[in-house]
Amino acid sequence: MTLAQNLTIDQFWLIPLIIWSLIWKGIALWKCGRNNQLYWFIALLLLNTVGLLEIVYLIWFQKEKK
């Protein structure tokens, strides 16, 4: 059985939510890893906020390019 066969119609909204979260988490982890921001990297890796903390980091807290 596939994942889609095991989900009921009420649970099907989880798939887009997981994809949304993984995209933002990947972008934010890449940026803070490249900017050597270890504390942000650990926080983003451990906390699951459905992309909200990742978006806040990308908008306000990542290092500016020189």
Long-range contacts (C-beta under 8 A, 24 or more apart in sequence): 17-50, 20-50, 20-51, 21-48, 21-50, 21-51, 23-51, 24-51, 24-54, 24-55, 24-58, 25-51, 25-54, 27-54, 27-58, 28-53, 28-54, 28-55, 28-57, 28-58, 31-57, 31-58, 31-62, 32-57, 32-62, 35-62, 35-63, 37-61, 37-62, 37-63
